[in-house]
Amino acid sequence: MPVYKMTGKKDGKQKYRVRINYTDNNGKAHQIERVAYGLAEANDLEMKLKSDFKEQTPTKKITVQNLYDEYIQAKSHELRETSLDKCKRVLKGYILPTLGEKRIDRLGVSVLQNWKNEIAKLDFSIVTKQNIYKEFRALLNYGVKMEYLPKNPLSTIGNFRDAYFEHPIEKFQYYTPEQFKKFIKKAREYAQSDGTITGWGYYVFFAIAFYTGMRKGEINALKWSDIDGDIIHVRRSVAQKLKGGDRETPPKNKSSYRDLQAPRPLVKILREHLSRQQKIDGYSEDFRVCGAIRCLRDTSIENKNKQFAKEARLPHIRIHDFRHPYVKPTTKKYLFFLVPMIQLS
């Protein structure tokens, strides 16, 4: 019994010694002793000490897989679903297959350097390799936080570096108003020849992207109920890469909740498209602005992006780059400016 009666009293209550034994994360045994007056108080103290110094799993028994399982459980309450999904994909794809059964106390420099060498051989961009490293480092940092590891062994190895461009200058791409007029003309020609709501949806999608700087997921999630005259309320996003189909989520962060004033050319495009969708049986304000009943597919949007750029004899830019007329790069800061109100035919 870890509660022992001792000689002495205080305020009429018998003196007791409370003792517990526990093993720390490194497998080392410890003993804790405290004094309490009164049997009920001693029993309460025993329960508290057991809770505070409960026996923990020694580090030598924890594998990378064990740490991953605990880490994902903890992060499931802290990360957005899309961020958590990305974390899982990276760790499952590039960490667990080779190191999952490895005990974390045996992740020495040579083991981690060999892992890094294998990742370096993959035909990935330097940014992708750096992101893999960051996810692994975050996993091991959790191990340090939980006192399973004294320090993060991956920090000794260091992240991936580009041998030729140590400090590359980030290149921002975007269409000028004149370039965009050529691009959107091809999008409109396609919509007119296709004649479907989906065909027109691509045209409207790229117009919204250029005129508002909204993210792809935000545009896909946009409903007619989010538009009030010339004001667009950004309140939602759609992720298409999660298991189980499309998932509507909040925007990326708190500052992403915003109200945008659509310029006159975009207001005209939206009104014309609304009249098209209102002819659909079962139309409601919950229809997606660009996709109606179902969001446009990310892959199809990118295919059309390449097609319209090629037909307009323009360089291909990413969907995300349509935001850059609103986020213009300077040396280290961003200056926001309005896209000129170019008139589209």
C-alpha positions in Angstrom: 0.0 0.0 0.0 1.5 3.3 -1.0 -0.2 5.2 1.8 1.6 4.7 5.1 0.6 5.7 8.6 3.2 7.8 10.4 3.6 9.1 13.9 2.1 12.5 14.5 -1.1 14.5 14.0 -2.1 18.0 12.9 -5.4 19.6 13.7 -6.5 16.2 15.0 -5.8 14.4 11.8 -3.4 11.5 11.5 -0.2 12.0 9.6 0.4 9.8 6.5 3.2 9.3 4.0 2.2 8.9 0.3 4.6 7.1 -2.0 4.3 6.3 -5.7 6.7 4.8 -8.3 6.7 5.7 -11.9 8.8 5.2 -15.0 9.7 8.3 -17.2 9.9 8.5 -21.0 13.5 7.3 -21.0 12.7 4.1 -19.0 14.2 5.4 -15.8 12.4 4.5 -12.5 11.5 7.2 -10.0 9.9 7.4 -6.6 7.9 10.3 -5.2 7.0 10.8 -1.6 4.6 13.4 0.0 3.0 13.9 3.4 -0.7 14.4 4.0 -2.9 14.7 7.2 -6.1 12.6 7.2 -6.7 9.3 5.4 -9.1 10.8 2.9 -6.6 13.6 2.1 -3.8 11.0 1.7 -5.9 8.9 -0.7 -6.8 12.0 -2.7 -3.1 13.0 -2.8 -2.2 9.5 -4.0 -4.6 9.8 -6.9 -3.3 13.2 -7.9 0.3 12.0 -7.9 -0.6 9.0 -10.0 -2.2 11.3 -12.5 0.6 13.8 -12.5 3.4 11.2 -12.7 1.6 8.4 -14.5 3.8 5.8 -16.0 4.8 6.7 -19.5 5.9 4.6 -22.4 9.7 4.5 -22.5 11.3 6.1 -25.5 13.0 2.8 -26.5 9.5 1.3 -27.2 8.2 4.2 -29.3 8.6 3.8 -33.1 8.1 6.4 -35.7 4.8 4.8 -36.6 3.7 5.1 -32.9 4.7 8.7 -32.8 2.9 9.4 -36.1 -0.3 7.9 -34.8 -0.2 10.1 -31.6 0.8 13.2 -33.6 -2.0 12.9 -36.1 -4.5 12.4 -33.2 -3.3 15.6 -31.5 -3.1 17.6 -34.7 -6.6 16.6 -35.8 -8.0 19.1 -33.3 -5.6 21.9 -34.4 -5.2 21.8 -38.2 -7.7 22.5 -41.1 -8.8 19.3 -42.7 -6.9 20.1 -45.9 -3.7 20.8 -44.0 -4.0 17.6 -42.0 -4.6 15.6 -45.2 -1.4 17.1 -46.7 0.5 16.2 -43.5 -0.7 12.6 -43.6 0.1 12.2 -47.3 3.7 13.4 -46.9 4.4 11.4 -43.8 2.8 8.2 -45.1 4.5 8.6 -48.5 8.0 9.5 -47.6 8.7 8.8 -43.9 6.7 5.8 -42.7 7.6 3.4 -45.6 11.3 3.5 -44.7 11.4 4.6 -41.0 8.0 3.6 -39.7 9.2 0.6 -37.7 12.4 2.4 -36.5 12.6 3.3 -32.8 12.8 7.0 -32.4 15.7 6.7 -30.0 17.7 5.1 -32.9 17.2 7.9 -35.4 20.8 8.8 -35.4 22.7 11.1 -37.8 23.6 8.3 -40.2 20.1 6.9 -40.4 18.6 10.3 -41.1 21.3 11.2 -43.6 20.6 8.0 -45.5 16.9 8.9 -45.5 17.7 12.4 -46.8 20.0 11.0 -49.5 17.1 8.8 -50.8 14.7 11.7 -50.9 17.3 13.8 -52.7 17.3 11.2 -55.5 13.6 11.7 -56.2 12.7 13.8 -59.2 11.1 16.5 -57.1 11.6 20.2 -57.0 13.7 21.6 -54.2 10.6 23.1 -52.7 8.8 19.8 -52.5 11.8 18.1 -50.9 12.0 21.0 -48.4 8.3 20.5 -47.6 8.9 16.8 -46.9 11.7 17.7 -44.5 9.5 20.2 -42.7 6.7 17.7 -42.1 9.2 15.2 -40.7 10.8 17.8 -38.5 7.4 18.8 -37.2 6.7 15.2 -36.3 9.9 14.9 -34.4 9.4 18.3 -32.7 6.2 16.8 -31.3 8.3 14.0 -29.9 10.5 16.5 -28.2 7.5 18.4 -26.9 6.1 15.2 -25.3 9.6 14.5 -23.8 10.0 11.3 -25.8 13.2 12.8 -27.3 15.8 15.1 -25.7 16.2 17.0 -28.9 15.3 16.8 -32.6 17.9 14.7 -34.4 16.8 16.0 -37.8 18.0 19.5 -37.0 21.6 18.3 -37.2 21.0 17.1 -40.7 19.5 20.3 -42.0 17.0 21.0 -44.8 17.5 20.5 -48.5 19.3 23.2 -50.4 19.6 24.1 -54.1 23.2 23.8 -55.0 23.1 26.5 -57.6 20.4 28.9 -56.4 21.0 29.4 -52.7 18.8 32.5 -52.6 16.6 32.4 -55.7 14.5 35.4 -56.5 10.9 34.4 -56.5 9.3 35.1 -59.9 5.7 36.3 -59.9 3.7 35.7 -63.0 0.4 37.4 -63.9 -1.4 38.6 -67.0 -1.5 42.3 -67.8 -4.9 43.7 -68.6 -4.2 43.5 -72.3 -3.0 39.9 -72.0 -6.1 39.0 -69.9 -8.4 40.4 -72.6 -6.9 38.0 -75.1 -7.2 35.1 -72.6 -10.8 35.8 -71.6 -11.8 36.3 -75.2 -10.8 32.7 -75.9 -12.7 31.6 -72.8 -15.8 33.3 -74.0 -15.5 31.9 -77.5 -15.2 28.4 -76.0 -18.3 29.1 -73.8 -20.4 30.3 -76.8 -19.4 27.3 -78.9 -20.0 24.8 -76.1 -23.3 26.4 -75.0 -23.5 24.5 -71.7 -23.6 26.0 -68.2 -20.3 24.2 -67.5 -18.7 25.8 -70.5 -19.9 29.3 -69.4 -18.7 28.4 -65.9 -15.0 28.4 -67.0 -15.4 31.8 -68.5 -17.0 33.2 -65.3 -14.4 31.4 -63.1 -11.4 33.1 -64.8 -13.2 36.5 -64.8 -13.8 36.2 -61.0 -10.2 35.1 -60.4 -8.8 38.1 -62.4 -11.1 40.8 -61.1 -11.3 39.8 -57.4 -8.1 37.9 -56.5 -10.1 35.1 -54.9 -8.5 31.7 -54.4 -9.6 28.7 -56.5 -11.4 27.0 -53.6 -13.2 30.2 -52.7 -14.4 30.7 -56.3 -15.5 27.0 -56.5 -17.5 27.4 -53.3 -19.1 30.7 -54.2 -22.9 30.6 -54.2 -25.4 33.1 -55.5 -26.5 33.7 -51.9 -23.0 35.1 -51.3 -23.5 37.9 -53.8 -25.4 41.0 -52.9 -25.5 43.4 -55.8 -21.8 44.3 -56.5 -20.6 42.9 -53.2 -19.1 39.4 -53.0 -19.1 37.8 -49.5 -16.2 35.3 -49.2 -17.4 32.9 -46.5 -16.4 29.4 -47.7 -14.0 27.3 -49.7 -14.2 23.9 -51.3 -11.5 21.2 -51.1 -11.5 18.5 -53.8 -8.5 16.4 -52.8 -10.0 14.9 -49.6 -11.4 11.4 -49.4 -15.1 11.2 -49.7 -15.5 13.9 -52.4 -15.8 17.6 -52.3 -15.7 19.2 -48.8 -16.9 22.7 -48.0 -14.7 24.3 -45.4 -14.2 27.8 -44.0 -11.7 30.0 -45.9 -8.0 29.6 -45.3 -7.8 31.9 -42.3 -9.7 34.6 -40.4 -8.5 37.4 -42.7 -9.9 35.4 -45.6 -13.4 36.2 -44.5 -13.9 39.3 -46.5 -16.3 41.4 -48.6 -15.2 42.4 -52.1 -16.7 45.0 -54.4 -16.9 43.6 -57.9 -16.0 46.0 -60.7 -18.6 46.9 -63.3 -17.4 44.5 -66.0 -17.5 41.6 -63.5 -21.0 42.6 -62.3 -22.2 42.4 -65.9 -20.7 38.9 -66.4 -22.3 37.7 -63.2 -25.7 39.0 -64.0 -25.6 37.4 -67.5 -24.6 34.1 -65.9 -27.3 34.3 -63.3 -29.9 34.6 -66.0 -28.5 31.4 -67.6 -28.6 29.4 -64.3 -32.1 30.7 -63.4 -33.4 28.8 -66.4 -32.3 25.5 -64.9 -35.1 23.4 -63.3 -34.7 23.5 -59.5 -32.5 26.6 -59.5 -31.9 28.1 -56.1 -29.5 30.6 -54.5 -27.5 27.7 -53.2 -26.3 26.9 -56.7 -22.5 27.4 -57.2 -21.9 30.4 -59.3 -19.5 28.7 -61.6 -20.6 25.1 -61.4 -24.3 25.3 -60.6 -25.2 22.0 -59.0 -21.6 20.7 -58.7 -18.3 22.5 -58.5 -16.1 22.7 -61.6 -13.4 20.1 -61.4 -9.9 21.4 -60.5 -8.3 19.3 -63.2 -10.7 20.6 -65.9 -10.1 24.2 -64.8 -6.4 23.7 -65.3 -6.9 22.0 -68.7 -9.0 24.9 -69.8 -6.4 27.4 -68.4 -3.8 25.8 -70.6 -6.1 25.6 -73.6 -7.1 29.3 -73.5 -3.6 30.5 -73.0 -2.3 28.4 -75.9 -5.1 29.7 -78.2 -4.4 33.3 -77.1 -0.7 32.7 -77.7 0.1 33.6 -74.1 2.4 32.0 -71.6 0.7 29.6 -69.3 0.4 30.7 -65.7 -1.0 28.9 -62.7 -4.5 29.3 -61.5 -3.1 30.9 -58.3 -1.2 33.4 -60.4 -4.5 35.0 -61.5 -4.4 36.6 -58.0 -1.1 38.4 -58.5 -2.5 41.5 -60.2 -4.0 42.1 -56.7 -0.9 41.0 -54.8 2.0 42.8 -56.5 5.5 41.9 -55.3 8.0 44.5 -54.1 11.2 43.8 -52.3 9.7 42.2 -49.2 6.1 43.5 -48.9 2.9 43.3 -50.9 1.2 46.4 -52.3 -2.5 45.9 -53.1 -3.9 47.7 -56.1 -7.1 47.6 -58.2 -7.1 45.9 -61.6 -8.1 48.4 -64.2 -11.7 48.2 -65.2 -11.0 46.7 -68.6 -14.1 46.3 -70.7 -14.8 42.8 -72.0 -16.9 42.2 -75.1 
